[in-house]
Amino acid sequence: MNQFLQAGAASLMGGESIQFIIMMVLIFGVMYFFMIRPQQKRQKELNKFRDSLANGMKVITAGGIYGTIKEVKEAYVLIEIDNSVNIRIDKSMIMKDNTDLASQAK
């Protein structure tokens, strides 16, 4: 009788561990599709936007500075923020296209 109890307990433990593994896989799947994948998509779009920067584009920096691109180099962008006031900013700090925001406000 004791052998049957031990065998039954062992089979229950095996079933619980399979359920636990399935639950962990499901949780990871949900996290991937609701958190990781959208972030990767946004990052790809931002990199594509930064690669397409051109003279005359109105942009916003990560620090909230609005300006117009005057020169684009490999590592940095020269932005005019006022008449004859230019600043050099790293490309990775350009966050948004200002013309896109103006069209959304209408």
N, C-alpha and C positions, 0 to 999 in steps of 0.2 A: 504494500500500500504506500509505503514511504517513497518507493521508487517512482510510482505514478505521480505523486505530488511534486517530486523534484523535476520530473519530465514536464509536467504541466507548467510549473513555475518557469522553467527554462524557455518553454515556447512562448510564454507571456512576455518575458524579458526581450526575446527576439522580436516579437511583434511591436513592442513599445519602441525599441530602438529604430525599427524601420519607419514607424510613424514619425518619430522625432527627425529622422533624416529627411523624410518627405516634407515635413513642415519647414525645416530649415531651407531646403531647396526652393520651396514656394515663397518663403520670405525674401530670399535673395533675388528670386525672379521678379517679385513685385518691386523691390528696391531698385533693381536694374532698370525696369521699364518706366518707373515714375521719377527716378532721381538721376541716375547716372547717364542714361541715354539722352534725355533732353539737354543735360548740361554739355555733353559732347557735341550735340547738334548746334547749340548756341555758340560754342567755341569755334567750330568749323565755320559758321557764318561770319563770326567776328574776324577770323583770320582771312577769309575771302574778302571781306570789306577792306581790311587793312592792306591787302595786296592790290586792291583796285583804287587806292588813293591817287588823286590827280590834282594838278594845279587848278585853283578856282573853286574847289569843293569847300562848302561850309561845314565845319565839324565842331564837335564838343570833346574836350579832353576828359580824362579821368578826374581831374581836379575841378572840372566845371567851367573851364575857360572856353568861350565861344570864339571862333576865328575862321579865317579863310586861308586855305593852303596856298603858299607861294612857291614852295620848292619841295620836292620829294626825293629823298636819298634812300640808300639801302637800309640804314639803321635809324634815321631820324627824319622829321618833317619840320620845315620852316613855316610857321603860321603867323599871319598878320592879325593882331588882335585889335588894332586901332590904326589910324593914319600914321604910317611910318614907324609903327611899333611892332617889331617882329620878335618871335621867340622860337627857340629850337626845342622840339619835344621828341622824345623817343616814340617810335611808331607804335609800340605796345601800349602807349597811354592814350591813343586816339580811340574813343569809345563809340561815338555815334555820328551819323550824318545829320547835320542841322536842317537841311532841306527836307528830309523825311519827316522830321518833327513838325515843321511848319505846315506840311500838307495834312497831317493828322489833326491839327488844331482847328481846321476849318470845318 
